[in-house]
Amino acid sequence: MNKRFKQYHADNPIVYKLILRFSRQAKDAGHTHYSMRAIMHRLRWHLNVETKDPDGFKINNNYSQDYAMKVMEENPDLEGFFRLRF
């Protein structure tokens, strides 16, 4: 994980919580693998449309792999859920 991602993650703890929530929703719907980019788009929708975030929520697509790795490393129930490209 790079320094910019670590800072973004530290500054935006709600992002990780919502990523976990949406990832588990996808898994509970029967998916054995899912796209972190799809989760991030769902996150954008939630924060920009459903909640009307006054700050204009933004997240860099470059963080998708970092979040996928973090989720799988820290949550055994989601291990292997995201496919990574190196």
Beta strands, then each sheet from edge to edge (+ up, - down):
end
